[in-house]
Amino acid sequence: MYCFIVNPQANRGKAGKTARTLRKILEKKEIPHAFYYTKKPGEGKEIAKMLCDRGETLIVAVGGDGTMHEVFNGIDPEKTEFGLIPCGSGNDFAATA
């Protein structure tokens, strides 16, 4: 299953809009997925760790550099694939990854 961790406030709401569009596409194609939305700093790491502990193997961060950093630091890179959909204002993480 695709697990998306979204910071809906990133880049003045761009990440939230992107997540809504993505959800529609995944539902139309009947691709298993789940969305988790952050509400405060540090929550991306907590959610990522919880998903890894639950056995999820594909986690995608949707947001800016802070979201990418949090999610990446919450996963176990030996057991989990990390994806990113850059929706921040700078997206330095994505540009150098």
C-alpha positions in Angstrom: 0.0 0.0 0.0 1.1 3.5 -0.7 1.3 5.6 2.5 1.4 9.4 2.0 2.4 11.7 4.8 1.2 15.2 3.9 1.9 18.6 5.4 -1.2 20.3 4.0 0.1 23.8 4.9 3.3 23.5 2.9 3.7 26.3 0.3 0.5 28.1 1.3 -1.6 24.9 0.9 -0.1 23.6 -2.4 0.7 20.3 -0.7 -2.8 19.9 0.5 -4.2 20.6 -3.0 -1.7 18.1 -4.5 -2.8 15.4 -2.1 -6.4 15.9 -3.0 -5.6 15.5 -6.7 -3.4 12.5 -6.0 -6.1 10.8 -3.9 -8.7 11.2 -6.8 -6.2 9.6 -9.2 -5.4 6.7 -6.9 -9.1 6.0 -6.2 -10.0 6.1 -9.9 -7.2 3.6 -10.6 -8.2 1.5 -7.5 -4.6 1.6 -6.1 -4.5 0.9 -2.4 -3.4 4.0 -0.4 -3.7 5.8 2.8 -3.1 9.5 3.6 -1.9 10.9 6.9 -1.9 14.6 7.5 0.5 16.5 9.9 -0.8 19.1 12.2 2.3 20.2 14.0 6.1 20.2 13.7 7.7 16.8 14.3 4.6 14.9 13.5 5.9 13.6 10.2 8.6 11.7 11.9 6.1 10.2 14.4 3.8 9.1 11.7 6.6 7.6 9.6 7.9 5.6 12.6 4.4 4.4 13.4 3.9 3.2 9.8 7.3 1.4 9.7 6.5 -0.3 13.1 3.2 -1.4 11.5 5.1 -3.0 8.6 4.4 -0.5 5.8 7.1 -0.6 3.2 6.4 2.4 1.0 6.1 5.9 2.5 5.8 9.1 0.4 6.3 12.5 1.9 4.2 15.3 0.4 5.4 18.8 1.4 8.4 20.9 1.7 12.0 20.4 2.9 10.9 20.1 6.6 8.3 17.4 5.8 10.9 15.5 3.7 13.4 15.7 6.6 10.9 14.6 9.2 9.6 11.6 7.3 13.0 10.4 6.2 14.2 10.5 9.7 11.2 8.5 10.9 11.7 5.6 8.5 13.9 2.5 8.6 15.8 2.7 5.3 16.6 -1.0 5.5 12.9 -2.0 5.4 11.1 1.0 3.8 11.1 2.7 0.4 11.0 6.5 0.6 9.3 8.6 -2.0 8.8 12.3 -2.2 6.4 14.7 -3.9 8.0 18.1 -3.4 5.4 20.8 -2.8 7.4 23.4 -0.8 8.5 26.8 -1.8 12.2 25.9 -2.2 12.4 22.1 -2.6 16.1 22.0 -1.9 15.9 18.4 -0.6 14.4 17.2 -3.9 16.8 19.1 -6.0 19.8 17.5 -4.3 18.4 14.0 -3.8 
